[in-house]
Amino acid sequence: MQRGLGDFQNPELTLQQKIWQLNWTFLLLLVGCVSVGVAMLYSAANGSWEPWAKMHAIRFGVLLCGLLVAALIDMRLWMRYAYVIYALALLLLGYVEVAGLIGKGAQRWIDLPFMRFQPSETMKIAIVLALARYFHGLSYEDMGRISNLAVPVLLVAAPALLIIRQPDLGTAILLGALAMMVFFLAGVRIWKFVVIGLSGMAMVPIGWSLMHSYQKERVMVFLDPERDPLGSGYNILQSKIAMGSGGISGKGFIQGTQSHLNFLPEKHTDFIFTMLGEEFGLIGGLALMLLFSLVIAYGFGIAFRARSQFGRLMAIGVTVNFSLYVFINIAMVMGVVPVVGVPLPLVSYGGSVMLSLMFGFGLLMNAYVHRDLRIGRRWADTA
Amino acid sequence: MRPEKTRSKLFTRRAAFLLGGKALLMAGLGSRLYYLQVLESERYQVMAEENRINWRLLAPPRGFIADRNGDYVAINVQNYRVLLVPEQAKAAATMDDVLHRLERLIEFSEHDRKRVLREAARKRAFVPITVRENLSWGEVSRLGVNAPDLPGINIDVGETRHYPYGANMAHVLGYVAAVSQKELTGDPLLELPGFKIGKNGIEREYDLALRGSGGSSQVEVNALGRVIRELDRQEGQRGKEVRLTLDMRLQDFVGERLKDERAASAVVMDVHTGEVLALVSTPSYDPNAFSEGIGAEEWHSLVTNPHGPLTNKAIAGQYSPGSTFKIAVALAALEHGIPADHRVFCPGHVQLGDRKFHCWKKYGHGHMELVDALRESCDVWFYDIARRIGVDRIAETAKKLGMGLPTGIDLSGERSGLIPTKKWKREKRGQPWHLGESLIVGIGQGYVLSTPLQLALMTSRLVNGGKAVTPRLTLEQIEGADVKPPEAPQFETLGFQPEHVATVMEGMDQVVNHPRGTARRSALVTEGIAMGGKTGTSQVRRISQAERDAGIRKGEDIAWRLRDHALFVGYAPVDNPRFAVSVVVEHGGGGSKAAAPIARDVLDETLRLTPRWEPSDIIPEAAVNTDEETG
C-alpha cells in the first residue's frame, strides 16, 4: 500500500479535530457577503423581507450546513467519486436538453418544488472536481504530452457543447474559461495556450456567423450602449445612470430612485451591484469589492497551503469560479463587458447559483481541513 | 517526491501569477467604479433626475369677462367628467362589465363605449380614460352612491367656459375651442391636451390676457410613467378679467327687440367716448355648445342656415347704406361750398342723358332745400348734389366720418365696407367713372357698402361735433397679456364747420320730429328728450320699369330675399347728443317702418338706463383742436 509511507506525515484527523480545523474567518467573510445580499434584497422589495430577503437568508442557512458536511467528509472520498459526480452533472445537463426538445424551447433548468435547479451551475463545480482528480494523477512530465490532454479536453467539451445548445453562450464561455485556468494551474505548457489563443482569435469571425441574432445584438449594444437607449442598451445605460448618480456616499438605504422607480431592471438578480452602488455609493461598492477580494485571497491561500495536487486544484478551481462570477457581473453592470446574465455570487437572489457556490465553498473548506493530507499520485488507481 | 515538488512549485508560481492578475482586475473594476461614481457622477445624477422627474404644466383658469357694470358674461363652470382607470377596473371585474354597470346609471353612446375600449387597449393601464363629460349633478350623485360597484370609475372636476347670456352675446364674445395645429405659437400651454383658446370675438381678441400663465407641477414618475408623488407645485396665474363697455341690460333689451326679425343687427355707442353699449346680430348661435363640444349635425345646420347665424352682421355685414348715407352727402355738400338753401325742384325723377333717375316719391317733392331734402329723403336733391360736387368729394367726407375703412373696433372679423372713388374704379375695375354712378352714390346705393357699426360711427362722428371717435368694447386698455387702467380718450377733430354739422343735425332732427319727416311715427316717448336720425331703404336689386309702372314696391308682394333692407341711424338727446344707434333689418322693407321703431325703442331704453345723465358728463376737453393746421 502506498499509504504506508506517508502515514506519519498524513495524520488521520478525527471529526472533532476536523471541526477545529475549519476556517471560521472564511465562513465569516461568506456571512458578510450574504448579509449584503440580504440587505439589498430587503431594499429591492421596497423594505420588505418578502419575497427575496428572507428566502435568501434561509437558503444560505440551509446550504451552510451542507457546506460544513462537504468540508468534513474525507477529501479522498470526494476524489474517489469525482468522476461519478461529473457523470451525474452531465446526465442532468443531458436531461435538460431532452426536456427542452420535448418542451419545444430552450430550457436551462429543472423545476424543483423549492427552487429552479440549473444543471449548468452544478457542472462548474463538477468539472473542477473531475479535472482536479485527473490532473492529480499526472506528473509534470506527463503534462507535457499532448495525448494526456485529450481526456480533460473531452471532459470540458462535452458539457460546454450541451450548454451552448441550450443556448447559453455566456455560461459555456464561463465554463471554458474556468477549465482553461485549471489547465493553466495544473501545469499545461504555456505555448499551448498561446496556440489556442491565436486560433481562437482566428475563430472569432466564424463564431460570429454562428451566433444567434440576440447574441450578436448583445455584443453590438455592448460596444455602443447608447445606440438603442430604449431597447437592448437600456439595461446597461440605466445601470450606469443608477451607479453614477449614487456618487461617493450613495442615496441611502431604500432611497435609490433608479432602483425603486423601476428604471433599473433585474435589480434583485443580475443588477444588484448597481443597486448597492446607487444606495451606498462608491464606499458601498468598494466595501463589497474588498469583501469579495478577501474571499478570493483566502481561496488562493487555502490552495497554496494544500499539500495534495487534488486539494490545490479543487481549491483554486472553486475560487476561480467564484472570482469569475464576481468580475463578470461587476464588469457587466458597469458596462465593461456585455450583458451575459451572470449573477453576483452570494448577493444576487437565486437558488441554483447559491447551491453550486456553497457546494464549491464546501470543497474549498474541505481542502483547508485536509490541507496537510498527502495523497499519492497513484492512490486513486489503487484505492 | 521530486516530481511532486516540481508540480507544487509550478502551481504556486502560476497561482501567484493568477492572483496578481485578479488583483489587477479588481483594481481595474475599482477604478471604473471611481470613474462612474466620482468623475462622471454629476452627468449621471442629471440623467437620473431626468428619468425620475416630470414637469407637468397646470392650465390656469381662464379670466372672466364682465360687462360695464360688473355683470359676468363669460365664466368658468365646473364640469364633472367620468374617468375610467382600466387597471383598477380590471382588478375587480372586466372592462365590459364595468361599462355595462355604468350604462345603467348614466347615458353614453355606443360610440363612446368603443372609444373607451380602444383607448384602454392602447394606453398604459393606469392612464385614466374620459368616458363622458358634462355630467349633471343628478348623474354625479348617482355614481357616488354606486361607487362600490364601479371599480375604476372616478369622477373628476374640470372647468368649462360658460356664457350665461348664451346666443345674445355669442357674436361679441365668440367662443373657446381646442387649439389647432396652426395656432401653436410656442406657448407650452397651447400644447396641453384639452386646453382651449378663444376662437372668435372678445375671447380671441384678448386671448392672451384671458389665458393667464400656466403653473407647473413637478412629479416623480417610475419607469412606466406612473406618478408616484408630487414633489413641488407652482400655481399658475389665472387669466385677467376683461371688462366690456357693453351694458348687459341694454344688450339684452336689444336682443329681445330684434328677436322677431329674421336677420337684423343693431349697434349703440357713446358718441363722445366710442364705447359700444350694445352690439347685437341675429340670428345667433349658442356659444356654450362650442365649449361643450358641438355635434356635427348642429354645426352643419349653423353653416347652411341662409340667415348666417355665424356671421356678426354688426361688423361683418356689408349693406348699401341707402338714404342714411345722405347725412354724409349733405355734409359733403356744405363742406364743399354748396349753401344750405340750395334749392332743387323735384319732379319725381331726373334725366341724365338717356337715363332716368327716380326719386322714391313717384310724383316728386317739389322745391327742396338741404334740410327738407334730408327730412323727406328726396333723392332728386341728392342727385343734383352728387352731380355738382362729384364722387371724390363725397368720398372724402364719408371717409372722415369713418365709412369705407375698418373702424378699428377690438373685435376680429370686421369688414371695411366700401366708399368708391374714381381712382378706385380705375384701379380695381379698370374702367372710367360715369357721372350716373355719382348720382347713385349720392343716395347711398351702387358701389357704396357699409357695416351697421360704420353707420353708428358715422352718426357719432357727426353729432359729437366732428370728433374722430373710434368704437371700442373694453373699458380698460389691454395690450397682450397686460390690462391697464383706462385713459381718457383723446380724439382729433375732423375739421368740419360747426354750422355745417348743425345744419345736417337740424335735418336729422326733422326726420323724426317734423310732421313731414320720414320717421315721424318713431319719436321718443321719453318725456322732454327727443331723438334725431335718418331712415334708409336699400335696394338689393334693380327695380324694373314694368314693376315701377305696376307699382309693385311693397315688401309683401315679393320674396323675402328680394325685399329691401331697412336701415335707420339715430341719436339722442337731439339737443345734446350722447348716444348713437344704427339698426339694419335685412329685407325688412322700408327703413321708416321696420328699422326706425326699433331704434326709437333702443334709444328710449338707453336713456332710461342712464337716468342721471347730465350734459356735464360729456368730456369737452377731449376734443383736440387741430383745426388751424388742417382748415
Boltz contact constraints between the chains, C-beta under 6 A:
constraints:
  - contact:
      token1: [A, 139]
      token2: [B, 3]
      max_distance: 6.0
  - contact:
      token1: [A, 140]
      token2: [B, 3]
      max_distance: 6.0
  - contact:
      token1: [A, 140]
      token2: [B, 6]
      max_distance: 6.0
  - contact:
      token1: [A, 140]
      token2: [B, 7]
      max_distance: 6.0
  - contact:
      token1: [A, 184]
      token2: [B, 14]
      max_distance: 6.0
  - contact:
      token1: [A, 185]
      token2: [B, 11]
      max_distance: 6.0
  - contact:
      token1: [A, 185]
      token2: [B, 14]
      max_distance: 6.0
  - contact:
      token1: [A, 185]
      token2: [B, 15]
      max_distance: 6.0
  - contact:
      token1: [A, 187]
      token2: [B, 10]
      max_distance: 6.0
  - contact:
      token1: [A, 241]
      token2: [B, 44]
      max_distance: 6.0
  - contact:
      token1: [A, 241]
      token2: [B, 47]
      max_distance: 6.0
  - contact:
      token1: [A, 241]
      token2: [B, 48]
      max_distance: 6.0
  - contact:
      token1: [A, 243]
      token2: [B, 36]
      max_distance: 6.0
  - contact:
      token1: [A, 244]
      token2: [B, 36]
      max_distance: 6.0
  - contact:
      token1: [A, 244]
      token2: [B, 40]
      max_distance: 6.0
  - contact:
      token1: [A, 244]
      token2: [B, 41]
      max_distance: 6.0
  - contact:
      token1: [A, 244]
      token2: [B, 44]
      max_distance: 6.0
  - contact:
      token1: [A, 245]
      token2: [B, 44]
      max_distance: 6.0
  - contact:
      token1: [A, 245]
      token2: [B, 45]
      max_distance: 6.0
  - contact:
      token1: [A, 245]
      token2: [B, 48]
      max_distance: 6.0
  - contact:
      token1: [A, 246]
      token2: [B, 37]
      max_distance: 6.0
  - contact:
      token1: [A, 247]
      token2: [B, 37]
      max_distance: 6.0
  - contact:
      token1: [A, 247]
      token2: [B, 41]
      max_distance: 6.0
  - contact:
      token1: [A, 257]
      token2: [B, 48]
      max_distance: 6.0
  - contact:
      token1: [A, 257]
      token2: [B, 52]
      max_distance: 6.0
  - contact:
      token1: [A, 258]
      token2: [B, 48]
      max_distance: 6.0
  - contact:
      token1: [A, 261]
      token2: [B, 52]
      max_distance: 6.0
  - contact:
      token1: [A, 261]
      token2: [B, 222]
      max_distance: 6.0
  - contact:
      token1: [A, 261]
      token2: [B, 223]
      max_distance: 6.0
  - contact:
      token1: [A, 262]
      token2: [B, 222]
      max_distance: 6.0
  - contact:
      token1: [A, 262]
      token2: [B, 223]
      max_distance: 6.0
  - contact:
      token1: [A, 263]
      token2: [B, 51]
      max_distance: 6.0
  - contact:
      token1: [A, 263]
      token2: [B, 223]
      max_distance: 6.0
  - contact:
      token1: [A, 282]
      token2: [B, 37]
      max_distance: 6.0
  - contact:
      token1: [A, 285]
      token2: [B, 33]
      max_distance: 6.0
  - contact:
      token1: [A, 293]
      token2: [B, 26]
      max_distance: 6.0
  - contact:
      token1: [A, 296]
      token2: [B, 22]
      max_distance: 6.0
  - contact:
      token1: [A, 300]
      token2: [B, 19]
      max_distance: 6.0
  - contact:
      token1: [A, 303]
      token2: [B, 15]
      max_distance: 6.0
  - contact:
      token1: [A, 309]
      token2: [B, 7]
      max_distance: 6.0
  - contact:
      token1: [A, 312]
      token2: [B, 11]
      max_distance: 6.0
  - contact:
      token1: [A, 316]
      token2: [B, 15]
      max_distance: 6.0
  - contact:
      token1: [A, 323]
      token2: [B, 22]
      max_distance: 6.0
  - contact:
      token1: [A, 327]
      token2: [B, 25]
      max_distance: 6.0
  - contact:
      token1: [A, 330]
      token2: [B, 29]
      max_distance: 6.0
  - contact:
      token1: [A, 334]
      token2: [B, 32]
      max_distance: 6.0
